[in-house]
């Protein structure tokens, strides 16, 4: 591994300093528009930021119809997104979430989303999206070991403007969206944005007679922002947002069948509710499944925040106060067969209050920022499994499993300080530290019931007849250091060391002590440069991660649990290149190469129990493709009548992705390439716009997430969306 890093690093820098990267034609091309980001708590362009960061601006987001992480993953290197029974898995460089504790922090206007599932809800009316790769334990704190995704919404304007947009796409998808923004008097401005999706046809075909297709229903988003200049030096922004989903927005399809395992080979292999008893039907075809019984989804997220910014001389004070409420209910058949071996119902509620205060300023050659952060997070989680035919036990009656966690409360406090010192015109040194302390209280119960004719009767209670309750504390210091050096007026190199940690927690299905927090030491060497008078830029990063108490999600029987796998290592190389080839054509490309493996990790695969305890040392990590590439090409021109047209084709490739730790190909998805096409037309007066699009142009199929259980007929997972073509028409008004 060391030889690999040395060779790659030497070859990169040799090529950078000895081979011209642009031609004379490129030097005359239009400059690439720089996006200003605030990912490191100060305003600077992507090329000035000593970190791996990708920014998508408002124009690109609008032209490509990007609203959430599902779409962003195809434009950002190392970003992976998947779904599984209501859980959203966001991973960067192979590091993601478990048990709804994010490993990639997601925020909206600085408000951290404490629940990973709410990160999968769509956003609207965005100014930009920033994706930071690598641990952000100092500036962002807990649960940002993989990185951070920051949504920055569009702000109110001084003059009246807005738009109305309507669209239609395959699967009977109709959309409407509107924005209105403008002043209320001399010192107050507002912006109201809303959209609605009506998906009348599901894109997962349900082969079960008489049952509805899946992945259909309604989604809506609303955000009101009011901005006020209270004084010349003090401003306030009040934001209220709401997202809602209802219908059938989850599926649990068969990815790999194994009819001979577990209860599938016993009594449950026949549906005794039919006469004569029937054998199960199932399929592993993409976008098809058997789902027996009712399926429902109801998710609602609300967020209210107040941001105050006060300038006192050279010092800026910022306060962000927020209240978030997330309700997540779903009911689904969880075995993907015609029998409906078991139904799963979940009802999760989360209330989160956060308060952050930062103070920043410049003192001579020193840029600094300090802050305090507080979070009060209260959760309740109820999950119920109903086995309508005998399945788990040799009893002649159906079985039910009742998991209850009426409270899981976390109180988190942290303080941080970070600075960058300009030693000279070219050399800058940075350092930071964060102290985090947490208190957790949790209680849960697990009851097994037998369904007798007179009603359900408890036959066993795991952990005892009362709630199994635990209280525990966690604390961690995380630091970062950096060295930046301007190699020329248009290029820089940097070296960083950063630490991160992801909190521990409790499994609601057992009586074991809490699993430990996960920590990471990360080293990164980077190079950024602009060429051809700003017409091209190159960004490169070489990194090494060393994990301790690496957290792994497992399924034992039907119970999802978290355990600590010990150590893990990740080495990687990222390259990003963008160029305005001439006044019409532009190109962007990215590649990520990962080398990753578990350390010593003893575990038993319940899907292959005959092998006994296995040492998974050297096996690949989950959600970490060895190779990821993105390639996009765009063309734009002004037509003779003054209108303009722009077309873009984006391709994203991922090599094999594993979802379990045993290195078995059945636990993975094959390599895949997703291509998206967008064509935009704008009228000469900029009052009308039309977008034609095709998502997943080649109709590629892959599994976005997967779990395996020896109590069902196979490994179940979620499919990506098939090809979808559609159009949008937009009418703008006001000042543009």
N, C-alpha and C positions, 0 to 999 in steps of 0.2 A: 504494500500500500504506500509506503513512503517513497519507493521508487516511482510508482505511478504518479504521485503528486509532484515530485521533483521534475520528472520528464515533461508532464503536461505544463507545469508552470514555466519551465524554461522555454519550451517551444512557443507558448503564447507570447511571452514578452519578446522573444527573439523576432517573431513575426511582426509584432507591433512596431518595433523600433527599426526594422530593416526593410519592410515591404510597404510601399505606398498603398493606402486603402481606398483612395478615390482617384478618379480620372479627371482630366480637364473638363470633360462634359459635366461631371458631377459637381465640380467646383462652381459652375455657373447655374446650378439648379437652385430653386427656392430653398430658403432655410427651413429646417424643421421647427415647428412651433414648440417652444419649451413650456412644459407644464410646471407651475410652481406648486410644491408640496410642503406639508408641515409634519411629515411623518416622524421626524426627530425633534419635534417641539419647536422648530424654528423654520421660517420661510426661506426656501431655497429651491433651485431647480433640481431635477432628477440627477443631472450630471454633477451637481455640486454636493450631493448628499453622500457621505461616506458609508453607504450601506446598499444592500441589494434591494432595490425598490422599482416597481413598475407603476406608472400612473396612466390612467385612461381619462381623457378630458371630455367635456360636455359634448363636443361635436362628434367625437368617435362613438360615445355611448349612444347618442341619438341616431346616428347614421346606421349603426349596427343593431339597434333595438335591444340593447343590453340593460337588463333590470336586476339581475341577481347573480349569485355565484355560479349557478349552472352555466351561464353564458360566459362569465369572466374567466372561468378555468381554461377556455379554449384560446385565450389571448395572453395568458400570463404563464411564464415558465414555472414548473414545479408545483403548480396549484392543482389539487385534485378534489372533486366533490362527488359525494354519493349519498344515497338515501336508503333507509331501511326501517320500515314500520314506524314512521313518525320521527325517527332520529335523522339528523342531518350531520354528515361526516365531512368536515372541511379539513384538509391536510395540506401542508406545505413542506416540501422536501421529506415527505414520509411521516410527518408529525401531525397528529390530529387529535380528535376528541374521543372521550369515553364517558358513558353514563351522563351525558349532557353536560360534562365539564369540558369546555373548549380547550384545545391545545393550540388553536389559532384564534386569537382575539379578534372579534368583530365589533366595530363601533359605528354609530351614526352621529355625526357632528360631535364627537368626543364622548358620547354616552355609550359605555361598554355594555354589550348584550351579554348578560350573565348566563343565559340559557343557549346552548348550542343550537337547539332546534329552531329558535326564532331567527337565527341567521339565515335560514333557508327561505324566509318570506321575502317576497319581491320588494324592491325599492322603486321609487319614481322620482323624476325631476331632479336629477343629480348634476352637480357641478363637476365632480370628478370622483374617481375611486383610486385609492392608493393601496398597493399590496406590498408590505414589507416582509422580506424573507429572512429568517434567522431569529433566534431568541431575542425578545424585547423585554427582558425581566427588569431592567432598570427604569426605562421611561414608561412602560405600560404595566409591568408587574405580573401578577399571577396569571397562569393559563395562557401565556403567549410564547410558549417554548418553540412553536413552529413559526410564528410570525404574527402579523396583524393585517386585517383588511379594514380600511377606514373608508366609510361612505361619507362624502361631504355633499350636502344638499344645496340646491340653488337658493340664493338669498333674495329677499325682497328688493325691488328696484325703485329708483326715484321717479320713473315715469311709467304710465300705464302700459302694460304689455301682457301677452299671453298667447295661448293657442288652444284649439280644439282639434282632437285627432280621433279618427274612427278607423277600424281595421277589421279584416276578416281573413281567416286562415283555415287550412284543412283541419279535420276533426271538429268541424262546426264551431270553431273558435271565433267569437266576435268580441271586439274590444272597443272601449271608448276611454279617452283620457282628456283631461283639461287642466289648464293652468291659467290663473289670473294673478297679476302682480302689479303693485303700484303704491302711490303715497296715500296716507291719511293725514292731511295737514302737512306742516312744514318739517316735523321731526319724527313722524311715525310712518312706517311702511309695512305692507303686508304681502304675503304670498300664499295662495291657496292652490293646492294640487290634489288631483284625485284621478283614479283610474278604476276600471272594472273589466274583468274577464268573465265571459259566459262560455264555458266549454260544454257544448251540448252533446258531444260524442267522445267516448273514452278511447284512448289509444292502446289500452291493454284489452284484447278481446277475451271475454269470459266465455269459455266453451261449455260451461255448466248450463243446461237448459233452464230457461225461466229466470236467470240471474242477469243483472246489469253488467255492462262493461265497466272497467275501472279506469281511473285517471280522468275524471270529469267532474264538473260542478261549477262553482263560482268562486272568484277571488276578487277582493276589492282592497284598495289602499286610499288613505286620506291623510293629508298633512296640512296644517295651518301654521304659518310662521309669522310672527309680528315682531318687528324690529323697531326700537325707539332710541333716539339720541337724548338721553336724560340730561346731560350737560355736554360741554365741549369735550370733556375727557372721559365721560361715562356713558356706555351704551348697554342695552339689554335686548336679548332675543328670547322670546317665549315661543315654544314649539309644542304642538300637540299632534301626535300621529296615531293612526290606527290601521291595522291590517286584519283582514278576516278571510277565512277559507271555510267553505262547507261543500259537501258533496262526497266524492269518493276519490281522495287524493293520495292514497297509499296502495301499494300492491306488494305481493309476497310470492313471486313466481318461482317455479322449479328451475334451477340452473343445472343441477346434476342429480340424477335419480339413483337411489340405492335402496331398492325395495326389500332387500334381505336383512337390513339392520334393525336392531332394537325392536320396539313394539310393532313395527311395520310387518314383521314376519310372524306375528302371533295373532291373537284374537282380532286386533284392529285391522288386519288385512282384509276383513270382510265387513261390509256395512249391514249390520243386523237389523237396521230399520227398514230394509226392503225385503220382499218375499218373492223369490228366494233371495238370500243375502248376496249382495253384489261386491265385486272386486273393484278397487279404486281405479279411476282413470286419471292420467296426468300427462303432461307434455313439457318438454324442454325447448319447444320452439320459441324464438324471440317474439315478444309482445303478445303472447298467448298464455293462458293459464286456466285452470279450473278453480273456481272460488264458490264454495257452497255456503249459503247463509247470508245474512245481512252484512253489509259493509258500509261504514259511515265515517266521515271525517268532519270535525268541527274545531277550528283553531282561531283564536282571537288574541291579538297583541295590541296593547296600548302603551304609549310612552308620552310623558309630559316632562319637559325640561325647561329650565331657566338658565340662560348664560349671561353673566355680567362681565364686562371688560372695562377696566379702569386704568388709564394711563396717568402715572404720577412722575412727571419728568422723564427720565430714561428707564423707568421701571414700569412694567405692565403686570397688572393683577387680573386673573381670570378665575371665575367661579362657575362651575357647572353642577347644577342640582337637578336630579332626575328621579322620577318614579316610573317603574315599568311593571306591567301586569301581563302575564302570558298564561292562557288557558289552552290546553292541548288534549282533545278527546278524539279517540278513534276506536273503531270496532271492526274487526276483520277476521276472516278465516285465515289461519296461519300455517296450513300444511300444503296448500296448492294442489289438492286432489278433489275428485268428485265426492269423496266420502265426507269431507269436512271433519277431519280427525279432531281438530280442536279450534275453538273460537277464542280470540284474544281481544280483551277490552281494556283500554287504558284511559285514565283520567288524571291529568297532571296540572297542577296550578302552581304558579310562581309569582311572588311579589318581591320586587327588588327596589330598594332605595339606595342611591349613590350620591356622594358629594365629593367633588374634587376642587381643590384650590391650588392654583399655580401662580408663582411669582417669578418673573423673568426680567432680564435686563442685560445691558452691556456696560462693562466697567473697563474702559481703556481697551486693551486687547483681549478681554475676557468676555465671552458670551456665556450666560449661565441661566439655569432654570431650576427652581425648587418647587416641591409640591407636597400636599397632603391628600390622601384618598381614604374614603370610608365607604363601606358597603354593608347593607343589612339585607340578606337574601333569605326569604322564607319559602319553603317548598312543601307541597303535599303530593303524594304519588300513590295512586290506587290502580292495581292491575289484577285482572281476573281472567283465568283460563277455564274454558268449559269444554270437557271431553264428552260429546253426546253419545259415544259408544265406548264400551270398556277399552281402556288403553294402557294406563300406567300400572295397574295392579291386577292381580288375578281375582277380581271381584266381579260378580254378575251384574254390576250396576255402574252407571257413568260416574266419572270423577270430576271434581272441580278443584282448582287451586286458587286461593285468595291471598294476594300479596297486598299488604297495607303499610304505607309509610305516612302516617298523618302529619308528621313534621320532620323536616330536615333543614335546620336553621344554621346559617353561617353569618358571623360578624367578622369583617375583615378591615384592618387598618394598616396603612402604609405611609411612609414618608420617603422622599427621594430628593437627591441633588445631583445635577449633571452640568458639566461645563465644557467649553472648548476654548483653548488659549492659542491665540495667534502668536507663535514664537517669532515668526518673521513673515515677510510677504508671501512666502511659499509654504512654510511649515506650520502645522497646527496640531496640537495635542488635545485629546479629550479624555474625560473620565466621568464616571457616575456611580452612585450607590443607591440602593433602595432597601429598606427594611420593611418586611411584611409580617404581620402577626394576625392569626385567625383563631377564632373559637367556634366550635361546631357542636351542635346538639342534634341527635337523630334518634328516632324510634320506629321500629317496624315489627310486623307480625306476618307469619306465613302459616296458613291453615289449609289442610287437605280435607275436602268434604266428599261424602258419598251421596249420590242422588237416589234416595229411596222413594218409593211411590208417595210417601207422606211428606216429602220435602228433603232438602239437603241436611245431612248430619255430619258434624265434625268428627273425623276419625283419627286425626293427628294434628298436632300443633308444633311446628318447628320452633325451637328456642323457648318453649314453655307457653303457658296459657296467657301470660301478660305480654305487653309490649317489650321487645328487646331494645333497651335504651343504652346509648353510649354518649359520652361527652369527651371531646379530645381537642387539644390545641396543636397548632402548627406555627412555625416561624421560620423565616429564611432571610438571609442577606444575599442580594444579587448585585454584581458589579459589572461595569463595562469599561474598557479603555480603548483608545483609538489613536492612530498616528496618520495624518493626512499630509500629502506633499504634492504641490503643483509641479508636475514635470515640465509643463509649458503653460502658455496662456490659455490653451484649450484642452489640456489633459491633466489628470491627477491620478495618483495611486494612494491606496490606503491599506492599513492593517488594523484589524479589530479583534478584541477578545470580549466575549459577552457571556453572561450566565442567565439561565432561566429556570423557573420551577413551575410545575403543575401540581395543584393541591391533591392531597389524598382524599379518601372517602370510605364509605361503608357500603357493602353489598346488601341489598334489601332481601336477598333470598337465602342468606345463611346467617350463622351466629358467630362468625369469625371477627377478630379485631380489624380495625380499619386498615386498608392498604396504604402504603407509604407514599409521600409526595415523590414526584419525579423531578430530577435535576439534570441539567445539561451544561457542559462547558463547550463553547463554540469559538472556533478560530476562523477568521476569514481574511483573505488577501484579495483586493480588488483593484481594477483599473477602469477608468472612464475617460473618453476622449471624444472631441468633436472635430470633424474634418470638413474641408471644402466650404469654408465660410458658413459653417452651420448646416450644410446640406446633408451630412451623415454623422452618425454617432455610434460608438461602440462601448459596450459595458461588459465587463468580465468579472467573475468572482470564483475563487477557489476556496473551499471550506471544509472543515473537519468538525464533527460533533462527537462528543464523548458523553454518553448517557449513564446515569446511575438510577437504580430502581425504576427502570423503564416500565411503564404501565401498559398492560395488554388486556384486551377484552376477549373473553372466552365464553363459549356456550357449553355447559355441562348438563346433559339431558335437554331440558328446555329452559334452563335457568342461565341467564346472562350474568356473568360475574367478572370482576376486575381483579387482576393479580399483578404483582411486580415480577417482571421477567429478569431482573438483575441488570446487567450492563448491556449496552448496545452501541454500535458505532456507525456513523454515516460519513462518507467522504464524497465530495461532489465538485462539479465544475459547471458553471453557468455562463453562457454567452448570449448577449442581446445585441442586435444590429438593426439600425433604421437608417433609411436613406431616401431623400427626395431626388429621384434619378433625373428628372427634369421637371418642367412646369406642369406636366400631365401625370407622370407615373411616380409612384412611391412604393417602397418595399420595406418590410420589417420581418425579422427572423430571430428565432431564439432556440437554444438547445440546452438541455440539462442532462448531465451524465452523473448517475449516482452509483456508489458502491456501498452497500449497507448489509449489516448482519447482526444477529443476536449474539450476545455472549452466552455463557453457560446458562441454560434455561431448561430445567427438567419438567416434563409435563406429559400427560397421557391424552392421546387423541381418542375421544369416545367413539369416533367414526371408524377407528382402526385399533380397537382395544387389545387385539391379539399381540400387538407389538409391545405392549406394556409401557413402562415409563421411557420416554424418549428424551434425548438431549438435543435440543434444537439449536445448539451452538452452530453458527455459520449459516443458518437459514435466513432468507431475505425477510426484511421487515414488511409489514402490511402498508398498503396505500403508498408504495414507493416504487414506481416504475424505474427501471435502470436507465431508460432513455425517454426523454420528453422533448418534442420539438414543436415549434409554432412557426408557420410561414404565412405571410399575408402580402398581397399585392393589390394596389389600388390605382384606379385611373379616374381622372376628372377633367372636364373640359367645359368651356362656355359655348353654347350653341349660337347660331346666327341671330336668333331673335332675342338674345340676351339671357335666356334661361340657362341653367347649368345642369349637368348630369355627372354623377360620380358612381363608380362601381367598385366593389371590393370582394375579393375571394380570400377566405382565411381557412387554413388547414392546420389541424392539431393532431399530432401523433403521440401515442403512449405505447410503450412496450408492455410486456406482461405485468399485470398488477396482482399481487397476492393479498388475500383478505384474512388468512389465518396463518399461524406461526409454524406449521409443520412442513413447509416447502413442497406441498403436494399440488400438482397442477389443477386438480379438481377444485382446489380452494382459490382459484385465480380466474381472471378473465384474459382471453387472448389479446394480443396486440391489436390496436384499432386506430383508425384515422377518421376524424370528424371534419367535414368541410361545410362552411357556411357562406352563402352568397347574398350580397345586398346590392341593390341598385337604387340610387336616390336621384330624384328630379326636383329642382327648385325653380319657381317661376322667376321671371326677370325682375319683378318688383318685390321678391322675397315674401310674398303673402301666401303662397301655396307651396306645398311639398307633397311628394308621393314617394313611398318606399315600397319596392318589391323585394321579397326575400324568400330564400329557401334555406331552412335549417337542416343540417345533416343531409347534405346534397346527395350523397351516395347511399343513403339508407343503411348506414353501418349500425350494427348491433353490438352491445357489450353490457356486461353486468357492472353496475356502479357500486354495489356493495353486496356482501354475501355473509351468511352464517350457516353453520352446519350443526345438526342435532340428530342424535341417534334415536329420538322418539318420533321422527317423521320419516317420510319416504324419500327424502333427499336433501340436498343443500338448496336453500331458498335464497333468492336475491331480488334486486330491483333492476329492471332494464332501463337503459337510456331511452330518450324519446326518438321515435322513428322520424323519417323525413316529413317535413311540414313546409308547404309553400303558402304564401299569403301576401297581403298588401295592406298598406296604411295610407290614408289621405289626411293631410294636416292643413288647417287654415290658421294662419298667424294673424295677429292684430296688434296694433299699437307700435311703439318704438322698438326696432330690432337692430 
